[in-house]
């Protein structure tokens, strides 16, 4: 982490709150509050994963878009709707698949593991 901030880092703060909710709060609650605590734990885990890999994913996504000659997802969607990539359909599918994998690896990596298991 860059100056002026010292430890704990953003990652450490998020992890500490997630662990407190997961280990202390959730075990001493029930019903609706327990459910909402579980939701908060899952959201903080997503934040942790995005902090860890989000920058690299953004760079890879920008490179994939550039490979197609578009600058952002909106331009890509318009180009697809206008059928400008019909002759590059496999390439576009690969880009979209890679984007979905990146999103799922942050949102819920279990979905990827479940998909891999069912593909076998």
Secondary structure, DSSP 8 states (H G I E B T S, - for coil): --TT--SS-HHHHHHHHHHHIIIIIGGG--HHHHHHHHHHHHHHHHHHHHHHHHHHHHHHHHHHHHHHT-SSHHHHHHHHHTTTTGGGHHHHHHHHHHHHHHHHHHH-HHHHHHHHHHH-
